[in-house]
Amino acid sequence: MYKDVYVNVLALPPEINEAPKEEERTVDGRTVTLTCRVFGVPKPQVKWIRNKMELTGGRYTTMANGDLAIKDVNFLDAGNYTCFAQNKFGSTSASGRLVVNEVRWC
């Protein structure tokens, strides 16, 4: 007895479903999260780049969903951030800007 079997192998290049905000604002000393929600098959690897350097370890955490958390934000963290998603079928990126304001006590 023979049967016909069809196998669909899902293969999709990365897509950014929720890109970083054009401008994210926070105050110094806080933890801020920059959004980068991606989809693709296989699951894309997400890297965050700033000033041509990958942000890893220390105060920077790339979360499982692709977002970047920055602890104890300071004024030097202000600037442009790029989310870069890649799998074996392609890559894509999106950028946003972080603005860090001073805490003002009244």
N, C-alpha and C positions, 0 to 999 in steps of 0.2 A: 504494500500500500504506500502511495506517495502523496505528499501534500505540498501545496505551494505556500511558502512562507515569505512574507515581506518584512524586511527590517529597515526601519527608518533611523538613520544615525543623524542626530541633531548636531549641526555644526554652525555656529553663528559667531561672527566677529563681534568685538565689544561695542556696546552702545552705552552712552551715559544718559540714564533716565532722569537723573536729578543732578544738575551741574552746580558747582559752587556759586554762591550769590555774587552778583557783579561787585557788590561792596558789602562786606560783613563788618559790623562795628562792635567793639568791646572796650573794656577799660583795663588798665594795667593791673596785674595781680590775679586776674581771673583765669579760668580755663575756658577756652573757646573751641567750638567744633565747626570745621568747614565741611560742607556736604559734598559728597561725590558718590552717587548711587549708580552702580553699573550693572549691566546684564550681558551675558554672552555664554556660549557653550564651546569649549569648556569654560568654567568660571574664570573671568579675567583677573590677572594680577594687577593690583592697583599700587601705584607709587605716587608720592607727592614730591614735587620739585620746586625749589625756590633758589634763585640766583645760581642756576645750573647745578645745584647740589640736591641729592635725594635726602629727604628728611626722615631719619630713622633714629630710634632710641632716645634716651634722655627725656626731654620734655615733649617729644613728638611720638604719638601713637597712631598708626594707621589701623583702624578698626576693621573687623571682618566685613562690615557692610560697605567699606571703601572710604568712609569719612575720616578726617584727620582731626585728632584732638591735640591741642597745644596747651600745656599746663603753665601756670605762672607767666602769663603773657606780659611782655614788656614792650617799650616803644621801638626797640630794634626789630621786633617781629612784624611791624607794619610793612606792607608791600604786597606784591603779586605772588600768588600761589597757583601752581598748575597740577591738576589731577591727571595722571597718565594711566590709561587702562590698556592692557595687552594680553592677548592669547595667541595661539598658533595660527589663527585666521586673520589677525590684523591688530590694529591699535587705534586709539582715539584719545583726545585730550580736551580739557576745558579748564579755563582759568577764572580766578576771582581775586578780589583785592581785600586785604585785611587792614582796617583802620583802628588804631589803638588810641583811645582818649585817656586823659588823666582823670583820676577819681577826684571829685570836688566835694568837700565836706562843708555843709552850711552851718 
